[in-house]
Amino acid sequence: MQGVIKSYDPGTNDGVVVREIDFEEFDLADDALDQSIFRMLRPGQRVLFELNDEQQATKLSMGSEVDMETPEIH
């Protein structure tokens, strides 16, 4: 699934990701960044994720950064 980070606290690793297809919000699992390239997350960052048995976002990886592209200048 692809989503966008809504909030993230680097001190506690608590955060919320919003799934793009339906805007449903999921808390980050304690292991969400384990074995990930991420050490920190920022609001608005696109990520790919899975849901664990507790319906928490886990296994975060790099999502599409379409929102970070430089706009074309005409």
N, CA, C and O atoms as a CHARMM CRD file, in Angstrom:
* protein
*
  296
    1    1 MET  N      0.83600  -1.18000   0.00000 PROA 1      0.00000
    2    1 MET  CA     0.00000   0.00000   0.00000 PROA 1      0.00000
    3    1 MET  C      0.87900   1.24000   0.00000 PROA 1      0.00000
    4    1 MET  O      1.98500   1.22900   0.54100 PROA 1      0.00000
    5    2 GLN  N      0.38900   2.29000  -0.59900 PROA 2      0.00000
    6    2 GLN  CA     1.12300   3.54700  -0.56500 PROA 2      0.00000
    7    2 GLN  C      0.36300   4.54300   0.29700 PROA 2      0.00000
    8    2 GLN  O     -0.86800   4.58100   0.29900 PROA 2      0.00000
    9    3 GLY  N      1.11600   5.34100   1.02100 PROA 3      0.00000
   10    3 GLY  CA     0.50300   6.33800   1.87200 PROA 3      0.00000
   11    3 GLY  C      1.41900   7.51800   2.08100 PROA 3      0.00000
   12    3 GLY  O      2.50100   7.60900   1.50200 PROA 3      0.00000
   13    4 VAL  N      0.95400   8.42200   2.92800 PROA 4      0.00000
   14    4 VAL  CA     1.68400   9.65100   3.23100 PROA 4      0.00000
   15    4 VAL  C      1.79300   9.76900   4.75500 PROA 4      0.00000
   16    4 VAL  O      0.82400   9.53600   5.47800 PROA 4      0.00000
   17    5 ILE  N      2.97100  10.13000   5.22300 PROA 5      0.00000
   18    5 ILE  CA     3.17000  10.32600   6.65400 PROA 5      0.00000
   19    5 ILE  C      2.39100  11.56900   7.08800 PROA 5      0.00000
   20    5 ILE  O      2.59500  12.66100   6.55700 PROA 5      0.00000
   21    6 LYS  N      1.50800  11.38800   8.04700 PROA 6      0.00000
   22    6 LYS  CA     0.73000  12.50900   8.58800 PROA 6      0.00000
   23    6 LYS  C      1.49300  13.16400   9.73100 PROA 6      0.00000
   24    6 LYS  O      1.55900  14.38900   9.82500 PROA 6      0.00000
   25    7 SER  N      2.07300  12.32900  10.60400 PROA 7      0.00000
   26    7 SER  CA     2.83000  12.85700  11.73600 PROA 7      0.00000
   27    7 SER  C      3.87900  11.83300  12.14000 PROA 7      0.00000
   28    7 SER  O      3.73400  10.63700  11.89000 PROA 7      0.00000
   29    8 TYR  N      4.94800  12.33300  12.77500 PROA 8      0.00000
   30    8 TYR  CA     6.00800  11.44800  13.25700 PROA 8      0.00000
   31    8 TYR  C      6.78100  12.15900  14.34600 PROA 8      0.00000
   32    8 TYR  O      7.17900  13.31300  14.18700 PROA 8      0.00000
   33    9 ASP  N      6.99500  11.45600  15.47200 PROA 9      0.00000
   34    9 ASP  CA     7.79000  11.97100  16.58500 PROA 9      0.00000
   35    9 ASP  C      9.06900  11.13900  16.66800 PROA 9      0.00000
   36    9 ASP  O      9.02100   9.97700  17.07000 PROA 9      0.00000
   37   10 PRO  N     10.22500  11.72600  16.28800 PROA 10     0.00000
   38   10 PRO  CA    11.46800  10.95200  16.29500 PROA 10     0.00000
   39   10 PRO  C     11.91100  10.52600  17.69000 PROA 10     0.00000
   40   10 PRO  O     12.69800   9.58800  17.81900 PROA 10     0.00000
   41   11 GLY  N     11.43500  11.17700  18.71800 PROA 11     0.00000
   42   11 GLY  CA    11.80100  10.81100  20.08200 PROA 11     0.00000
   43   11 GLY  C     11.14800   9.52100  20.54000 PROA 11     0.00000
   44   11 GLY  O     11.75300   8.73300  21.26800 PROA 11     0.00000
   45   12 THR  N      9.91800   9.30900  20.11200 PROA 12     0.00000
   46   12 THR  CA     9.17400   8.12300  20.53400 PROA 12     0.00000
   47   12 THR  C      8.93400   7.13800  19.39000 PROA 12     0.00000
   48   12 THR  O      8.50900   6.00500  19.62100 PROA 12     0.00000
   49   13 ASN  N      9.20400   7.56800  18.16700 PROA 13     0.00000
   50   13 ASN  CA     8.92700   6.78800  16.95100 PROA 13     0.00000
   51   13 ASN  C      7.43100   6.55500  16.73800 PROA 13     0.00000
   52   13 ASN  O      7.03800   5.67000  15.97900 PROA 13     0.00000
   53   14 ASP  N      6.59800   7.35400  17.41200 PROA 14     0.00000
   54   14 ASP  CA     5.16000   7.28900  17.18200 PROA 14     0.00000
   55   14 ASP  C      4.81700   8.09700  15.94400 PROA 14     0.00000
   56   14 ASP  O      5.41600   9.14200  15.69100 PROA 14     0.00000
   57   15 GLY  N      3.85600   7.61300  15.17500 PROA 15     0.00000
   58   15 GLY  CA     3.45900   8.35300  13.99200 PROA 15     0.00000
   59   15 GLY  C      2.19100   7.78800  13.39400 PROA 15     0.00000
   60   15 GLY  O      1.65700   6.77100  13.83800 PROA 15     0.00000
   61   16 VAL  N      1.72800   8.48300  12.37200 PROA 16     0.00000
   62   16 VAL  CA     0.50500   8.10400  11.67100 PROA 16     0.00000
   63   16 VAL  C      0.77000   8.20200  10.17400 PROA 16     0.00000
   64   16 VAL  O      1.36700   9.16800   9.69900 PROA 16     0.00000
   65   17 VAL  N      0.31600   7.18600   9.43800 PROA 17     0.00000
   66   17 VAL  CA     0.38800   7.20900   7.98200 PROA 17     0.00000
   67   17 VAL  C     -1.04300   7.15300   7.44700 PROA 17     0.00000
   68   17 VAL  O     -1.89600   6.45100   7.99000 PROA 17     0.00000
   69   18 VAL  N     -1.28800   7.90500   6.37200 PROA 18     0.00000
   70   18 VAL  CA    -2.61200   7.95500   5.74300 PROA 18     0.00000
   71   18 VAL  C     -2.53600   7.18700   4.42500 PROA 18     0.00000
   72   18 VAL  O     -1.73000   7.51500   3.55400 PROA 18     0.00000
   73   19 ARG  N     -3.38000   6.16300   4.28500 PROA 19     0.00000
   74   19 ARG  CA    -3.41100   5.37800   3.05000 PROA 19     0.00000
   75   19 ARG  C     -4.01300   6.22300   1.93700 PROA 19     0.00000
   76   19 ARG  O     -5.06000   6.84200   2.12300 PROA 19     0.00000
   77   20 GLU  N     -3.35900   6.25200   0.78200 PROA 20     0.00000
   78   20 GLU  CA    -3.78400   7.12900  -0.31200 PROA 20     0.00000
   79   20 GLU  C     -5.12700   6.77400  -0.92300 PROA 20     0.00000
   80   20 GLU  O     -5.87500   7.66600  -1.32100 PROA 20     0.00000
   81   21 ILE  N     -5.44900   5.48500  -1.00600 PROA 21     0.00000
   82   21 ILE  CA    -6.66200   5.11700  -1.74700 PROA 21     0.00000
   83   21 ILE  C     -7.95000   5.51800  -1.05000 PROA 21     0.00000
   84   21 ILE  O     -8.95400   5.78000  -1.71200 PROA 21     0.00000
   85   22 ASP  N     -7.93800   5.57100   0.29000 PROA 22     0.00000
   86   22 ASP  CA    -9.17400   5.88100   1.00300 PROA 22     0.00000
   87   22 ASP  C     -8.98200   6.82700   2.19300 PROA 22     0.00000
   88   22 ASP  O     -9.92500   7.09300   2.93800 PROA 22     0.00000
   89   23 PHE  N     -7.75800   7.33200   2.36600 PROA 23     0.00000
   90   23 PHE  CA    -7.42200   8.28500   3.43100 PROA 23     0.00000
   91   23 PHE  C     -7.60100   7.72700   4.84000 PROA 23     0.00000
   92   23 PHE  O     -7.72700   8.48300   5.80300 PROA 23     0.00000
   93   24 GLU  N     -7.61100   6.40100   4.95300 PROA 24     0.00000
   94   24 GLU  CA    -7.68400   5.79900   6.29000 PROA 24     0.00000
   95   24 GLU  C     -6.33600   5.97400   6.98400 PROA 24     0.00000
   96   24 GLU  O     -5.28300   5.86900   6.35500 PROA 24     0.00000
   97   25 GLU  N     -6.38300   6.24100   8.28700 PROA 25     0.00000
   98   25 GLU  CA    -5.16800   6.48800   9.06400 PROA 25     0.00000
   99   25 GLU  C     -4.76900   5.25400   9.85200 PROA 25     0.00000
  100   25 GLU  O     -5.61300   4.54500  10.40000 PROA 25     0.00000
  101   26 PHE  N     -3.45000   5.00700   9.89900 PROA 26     0.00000
  102   26 PHE  CA    -2.91200   3.87900  10.64500 PROA 26     0.00000
  103   26 PHE  C     -1.74400   4.34800  11.49000 PROA 26     0.00000
  104   26 PHE  O     -0.89700   5.11200  11.02500 PROA 26     0.00000
  105   27 ASP  N     -1.70100   3.88900  12.73400 PROA 27     0.00000
  106   27 ASP  CA    -0.55200   4.15700  13.59400 PROA 27     0.00000
  107   27 ASP  C      0.64000   3.36300  13.08800 PROA 27     0.00000
  108   27 ASP  O      0.47900   2.28600  12.51400 PROA 27     0.00000
  109   28 LEU  N      1.83800   3.89800  13.30200 PROA 28     0.00000
  110   28 LEU  CA     3.04600   3.16600  12.95500 PROA 28     0.00000
  111   28 LEU  C      3.29600   2.08500  14.00100 PROA 28     0.00000
  112   28 LEU  O      3.17100   2.33600  15.19900 PROA 28     0.00000
  113   29 ALA  N      3.64600   0.89200  13.55100 PROA 29     0.00000
  114   29 ALA  CA     4.01600  -0.19100  14.45500 PROA 29     0.00000
  115   29 ALA  C      5.38200   0.11200  15.05400 PROA 29     0.00000
  116   29 ALA  O      6.15900   0.88500  14.49300 PROA 29     0.00000
  117   30 ASP  N      5.66700  -0.50000  16.19700 PROA 30     0.00000
  118   30 ASP  CA     6.96900  -0.29100  16.84900 PROA 30     0.00000
  119   30 ASP  C      8.12600  -0.66400  15.93300 PROA 30     0.00000
  120   30 ASP  O      9.20100  -0.07200  16.02000 PROA 30     0.00000
  121   31 ASP  N      7.91300  -1.64700  15.05200 PROA 31     0.00000
  122   31 ASP  CA     8.98100  -2.10500  14.15400 PROA 31     0.00000
  123   31 ASP  C      8.88500  -1.50400  12.75000 PROA 31     0.00000
  124   31 ASP  O      9.50500  -2.01700  11.81800 PROA 31     0.00000
  125   32 ALA  N      8.12000  -0.43000  12.59000 PROA 32     0.00000
  126   32 ALA  CA     7.86300   0.12400  11.26200 PROA 32     0.00000
  127   32 ALA  C      9.12800   0.48700  10.50200 PROA 32     0.00000
  128   32 ALA  O      9.16300   0.36200   9.27700 PROA 32     0.00000
  129   33 LEU  N     10.17400   0.93700  11.20200 PROA 33     0.00000
  130   33 LEU  CA    11.40400   1.35500  10.52700 PROA 33     0.00000
  131   33 LEU  C     12.50500   0.30100  10.57700 PROA 33     0.00000
  132   33 LEU  O     13.59200   0.51600  10.03900 PROA 33     0.00000
  133   34 ASP  N     12.23600  -0.83400  11.21800 PROA 34     0.00000
  134   34 ASP  CA    13.24000  -1.90000  11.26600 PROA 34     0.00000
  135   34 ASP  C     13.56800  -2.37200   9.85400 PROA 34     0.00000
  136   34 ASP  O     12.67000  -2.57800   9.03800 PROA 34     0.00000
  137   35 GLN  N     14.85100  -2.54100   9.57100 PROA 35     0.00000
  138   35 GLN  CA    15.33900  -2.99000   8.27200 PROA 35     0.00000
  139   35 GLN  C     14.86000  -2.08400   7.13800 PROA 35     0.00000
  140   35 GLN  O     14.66300  -2.53900   6.01200 PROA 35     0.00000
  141   36 SER  N     14.67700  -0.81700   7.44000 PROA 36     0.00000
  142   36 SER  CA    14.25600   0.17900   6.46500 PROA 36     0.00000
  143   36 SER  C     15.41100   1.13700   6.21300 PROA 36     0.00000
  144   36 SER  O     16.31300   1.26200   7.04100 PROA 36     0.00000
  145   37 ILE  N     15.38100   1.81300   5.06900 PROA 37     0.00000
  146   37 ILE  CA    16.39100   2.84200   4.81500 PROA 37     0.00000
  147   37 ILE  C     16.11200   4.08600   5.63500 PROA 37     0.00000
  148   37 ILE  O     16.98100   4.94700   5.77200 PROA 37     0.00000
  149   38 PHE  N     14.91400   4.19000   6.17800 PROA 38     0.00000
  150   38 PHE  CA    14.53200   5.37300   6.93600 PROA 38     0.00000
  151   38 PHE  C     15.08400   5.33300   8.35700 PROA 38     0.00000
  152   38 PHE  O     15.05200   4.29500   9.01800 PROA 38     0.00000
  153   39 ARG  N     15.58200   6.45300   8.80800 PROA 39     0.00000
  154   39 ARG  CA    15.94200   6.63100  10.21600 PROA 39     0.00000
  155   39 ARG  C     15.00900   7.64200  10.84400 PROA 39     0.00000
  156   39 ARG  O     14.88300   7.71800  12.06600 PROA 39     0.00000
  157   40 MET  N     14.35600   8.41700   9.99500 PROA 40     0.00000
  158   40 MET  CA    13.42500   9.45400  10.42400 PROA 40     0.00000
  159   40 MET  C     12.40700   9.64800   9.31400 PROA 40     0.00000
  160   40 MET  O     12.68200   9.35200   8.15100 PROA 40     0.00000
  161   41 LEU  N     11.24700  10.13900   9.66800 PROA 41     0.00000
  162   41 LEU  CA    10.19200  10.41100   8.69000 PROA 41     0.00000
  163   41 LEU  C      9.76200  11.85800   8.82100 PROA 41     0.00000
  164   41 LEU  O      9.92100  12.47500   9.87400 PROA 41     0.00000
  165   42 ARG  N      9.21400  12.39400   7.73700 PROA 42     0.00000
  166   42 ARG  CA     8.71900  13.76800   7.77600 PROA 42     0.00000
  167   42 ARG  C      7.27300  13.79800   7.28300 PROA 42     0.00000
  168   42 ARG  O      6.90800  13.02600   6.39600 PROA 42     0.00000
  169   43 PRO  N      6.45600  14.67100   7.84300 PROA 43     0.00000
  170   43 PRO  CA     5.07900  14.79300   7.35900 PROA 43     0.00000
  171   43 PRO  C      5.07200  15.10400   5.85800 PROA 43     0.00000
  172   43 PRO  O      5.84800  15.93000   5.37800 PROA 43     0.00000
  173   44 GLY  N      4.18700  14.43100   5.13700 PROA 44     0.00000
  174   44 GLY  CA     4.08000  14.61800   3.69500 PROA 44     0.00000
  175   44 GLY  C      4.92200  13.64800   2.88900 PROA 44     0.00000
  176   44 GLY  O      4.79500  13.58400   1.66700 PROA 44     0.00000
  177   45 GLN  N      5.78200  12.89000   3.55800 PROA 45     0.00000
  178   45 GLN  CA     6.63800  11.93500   2.86400 PROA 45     0.00000
  179   45 GLN  C      5.81300  10.73100   2.41000 PROA 45     0.00000
  180   45 GLN  O      5.02800  10.17900   3.18200 PROA 45     0.00000
  181   46 ARG  N      5.99900  10.33300   1.15600 PROA 46     0.00000
  182   46 ARG  CA     5.28200   9.18400   0.61900 PROA 46     0.00000
  183   46 ARG  C      6.05200   7.91200   0.96000 PROA 46     0.00000
  184   46 ARG  O      7.27500   7.85000   0.82800 PROA 46     0.00000
  185   47 VAL  N      5.31200   6.90700   1.39800 PROA 47     0.00000
  186   47 VAL  CA     5.91800   5.63200   1.77400 PROA 47     0.00000
  187   47 VAL  C      5.05400   4.47600   1.28100 PROA 47     0.00000
  188   47 VAL  O      3.85400   4.62600   1.05300 PROA 47     0.00000
  189   48 LEU  N      5.68900   3.33300   1.12500 PROA 48     0.00000
  190   48 LEU  CA     4.98400   2.07400   0.91600 PROA 48     0.00000
  191   48 LEU  C      4.97200   1.36800   2.25600 PROA 48     0.00000
  192   48 LEU  O      5.94000   1.46700   3.01100 PROA 48     0.00000
  193   49 PHE  N      3.90900   0.66300   2.56700 PROA 49     0.00000
  194   49 PHE  CA     3.83000  -0.01000   3.85900 PROA 49     0.00000
  195   49 PHE  C      2.90800  -1.20900   3.78400 PROA 49     0.00000
  196   49 PHE  O      2.13400  -1.37100   2.83900 PROA 49     0.00000
  197   50 GLU  N      3.01000  -2.03900   4.80000 PROA 50     0.00000
  198   50 GLU  CA     2.11100  -3.17600   4.98400 PROA 50     0.00000
  199   50 GLU  C      1.40800  -2.99500   6.31500 PROA 50     0.00000
  200   50 GLU  O      1.82100  -2.18300   7.14200 PROA 50     0.00000
  201   51 LEU  N      0.35000  -3.75200   6.51500 PROA 51     0.00000
  202   51 LEU  CA    -0.34800  -3.72800   7.80800 PROA 51     0.00000
  203   51 LEU  C     -0.06300  -5.02600   8.54500 PROA 51     0.00000
  204   51 LEU  O     -0.07700  -6.10700   7.95600 PROA 51     0.00000
  205   52 ASN  N      0.19700  -4.90400   9.85300 PROA 52     0.00000
  206   52 ASN  CA     0.39900  -6.09500  10.67000 PROA 52     0.00000
  207   52 ASN  C     -0.95100  -6.57600  11.20600 PROA 52     0.00000
  208   52 ASN  O     -1.99300  -6.02900  10.84500 PROA 52     0.00000
  209   53 ASP  N     -0.93400  -7.59100  12.06000 PROA 53     0.00000
  210   53 ASP  CA    -2.17800  -8.15900  12.59800 PROA 53     0.00000
  211   53 ASP  C     -2.97800  -7.17400  13.44600 PROA 53     0.00000
  212   53 ASP  O     -4.18800  -7.33000  13.61100 PROA 53     0.00000
  213   54 GLU  N     -2.29500  -6.15400  13.98500 PROA 54     0.00000
  214   54 GLU  CA    -2.97200  -5.13900  14.80900 PROA 54     0.00000
  215   54 GLU  C     -3.42300  -3.93400  13.98100 PROA 54     0.00000
  216   54 GLU  O     -3.82200  -2.90600  14.52800 PROA 54     0.00000
  217   55 GLN  N     -3.35400  -4.07600  12.65300 PROA 55     0.00000
  218   55 GLN  CA    -3.72400  -2.98500  11.73600 PROA 55     0.00000
  219   55 GLN  C     -2.86400  -1.74600  11.93700 PROA 55     0.00000
  220   55 GLN  O     -3.35500  -0.61900  11.87500 PROA 55     0.00000
  221   56 GLN  N     -1.57000  -1.96800  12.18100 PROA 56     0.00000
  222   56 GLN  CA    -0.58900  -0.88700  12.27800 PROA 56     0.00000
  223   56 GLN  C      0.32500  -0.95400  11.05900 PROA 56     0.00000
  224   56 GLN  O      0.60500  -2.03300  10.53700 PROA 56     0.00000
  225   57 ALA  N      0.78100   0.20300  10.61700 PROA 57     0.00000
  226   57 ALA  CA     1.67300   0.27600   9.45700 PROA 57     0.00000
  227   57 ALA  C      3.06000  -0.23200   9.83300 PROA 57     0.00000
  228   57 ALA  O      3.62100   0.16200  10.85500 PROA 57     0.00000
  229   58 THR  N      3.60400  -1.10900   8.99700 PROA 58     0.00000
  230   58 THR  CA     4.92200  -1.67600   9.23900 PROA 58     0.00000
  231   58 THR  C      5.64300  -1.87900   7.91200 PROA 58     0.00000
  232   58 THR  O      5.05000  -1.70400   6.84800 PROA 58     0.00000
  233   59 LYS  N      6.91300  -2.24500   7.97200 PROA 59     0.00000
  234   59 LYS  CA     7.72900  -2.52000   6.78100 PROA 59     0.00000
  235   59 LYS  C      7.71400  -1.33800   5.81300 PROA 59     0.00000
  236   59 LYS  O      7.46200  -1.50900   4.62000 PROA 59     0.00000
  237   60 LEU  N      7.98000  -0.14900   6.32600 PROA 60     0.00000
  238   60 LEU  CA     7.99200   1.03900   5.49400 PROA 60     0.00000
  239   60 LEU  C      9.14900   1.00600   4.50300 PROA 60     0.00000
  240   60 LEU  O     10.26100   0.59500   4.83500 PROA 60     0.00000
  241   61 SER  N      8.86900   1.44300   3.29100 PROA 61     0.00000
  242   61 SER  CA     9.89900   1.59900   2.27200 PROA 61     0.00000
  243   61 SER  C      9.59100   2.85200   1.46600 PROA 61     0.00000
  244   61 SER  O      8.55200   3.48500   1.65100 PROA 61     0.00000
  245   62 MET  N     10.49400   3.19600   0.58200 PROA 62     0.00000
  246   62 MET  CA    10.37300   4.43000  -0.17800 PROA 62     0.00000
  247   62 MET  C      9.17600   4.39100  -1.10200 PROA 62     0.00000
  248   62 MET  O      9.01600   3.45500  -1.88500 PROA 62     0.00000
  249   63 GLY  N      8.33400   5.41000  -1.01300 PROA 63     0.00000
  250   63 GLY  CA     7.19100   5.53400  -1.90100 PROA 63     0.00000
  251   63 GLY  C      7.51800   6.45100  -3.05600 PROA 63     0.00000
  252   63 GLY  O      8.63900   6.95000  -3.16100 PROA 63     0.00000
  253   64 SER  N      6.56100   6.67500  -3.91200 PROA 64     0.00000
  254   64 SER  CA     6.72100   7.57600  -5.04000 PROA 64     0.00000
  255   64 SER  C      6.87700   9.00100  -4.53600 PROA 64     0.00000
  256   64 SER  O      6.11000   9.45400  -3.68700 PROA 64     0.00000
  257   65 GLU  N      7.85700   9.69600  -5.05400 PROA 65     0.00000
  258   65 GLU  CA     8.08400  11.08100  -4.62900 PROA 65     0.00000
  259   65 GLU  C      7.55700  12.07500  -5.66300 PROA 65     0.00000
  260   65 GLU  O      8.17700  13.10900  -5.91300 PROA 65     0.00000
  261   66 VAL  N      6.42100  11.75700  -6.25500 PROA 66     0.00000
  262   66 VAL  CA     5.82100  12.63600  -7.26100 PROA 66     0.00000
  263   66 VAL  C      5.63600  14.03400  -6.69900 PROA 66     0.00000
  264   66 VAL  O      5.82000  15.02200  -7.41100 PROA 66     0.00000
  265   67 ASP  N      5.27100  14.12500  -5.41800 PROA 67     0.00000
  266   67 ASP  CA     5.03300  15.43700  -4.81300 PROA 67     0.00000
  267   67 ASP  C      6.31900  16.22500  -4.62100 PROA 67     0.00000
  268   67 ASP  O      6.27100  17.41700  -4.31600 PROA 67     0.00000
  269   68 MET  N      7.46800  15.57900  -4.79300 PROA 68     0.00000
  270   68 MET  CA     8.73500  16.26500  -4.59500 PROA 68     0.00000
  271   68 MET  C      9.39000  16.68900  -5.90900 PROA 68     0.00000
  272   68 MET  O     10.46000  17.29700  -5.89700 PROA 68     0.00000
  273   69 GLU  N      8.75700  16.37400  -7.04100 PROA 69     0.00000
  274   69 GLU  CA     9.34300  16.72200  -8.32400 PROA 69     0.00000
  275   69 GLU  C      9.35200  18.23500  -8.53500 PROA 69     0.00000
  276   69 GLU  O      8.50100  18.96000  -8.01900 PROA 69     0.00000
  277   70 THR  N     10.31900  18.68200  -9.29600 PROA 70     0.00000
  278   70 THR  CA    10.35900  20.08300  -9.68100 PROA 70     0.00000
  279   70 THR  C      9.34300  20.31400 -10.78400 PROA 70     0.00000
  280   70 THR  O      9.36300  19.60700 -11.79200 PROA 70     0.00000
  281   71 PRO  N      8.46300  21.27800 -10.62000 PROA 71     0.00000
  282   71 PRO  CA     7.45000  21.51000 -11.65300 PROA 71     0.00000
  283   71 PRO  C      8.09600  22.01800 -12.93400 PROA 71     0.00000
  284   71 PRO  O      9.12700  22.69100 -12.91100 PROA 71     0.00000
  285   72 GLU  N      7.46200  21.67500 -14.05400 PROA 72     0.00000
  286   72 GLU  CA     7.96900  22.15200 -15.34000 PROA 72     0.00000
  287   72 GLU  C      7.70200  23.64500 -15.47400 PROA 72     0.00000
  288   72 GLU  O      6.64700  24.14500 -15.08400 PROA 72     0.00000
  289   73 ILE  N      8.68000  24.33900 -16.03300 PROA 73     0.00000
  290   73 ILE  CA     8.53100  25.78000 -16.26900 PROA 73     0.00000
  291   73 ILE  C      8.32700  25.98100 -17.77000 PROA 73     0.00000
  292   73 ILE  O      9.14200  25.55500 -18.58800 PROA 73     0.00000
  293   74 HSD  N      7.24100  26.62800 -18.10100 PROA 74     0.00000
  294   74 HSD  CA     6.91600  26.83900 -19.52500 PROA 74     0.00000
  295   74 HSD  C      7.31600  28.21800 -19.96000 PROA 74     0.00000
  296   74 HSD  O      7.12200  28.58000 -21.12100 PROA 74     0.00000
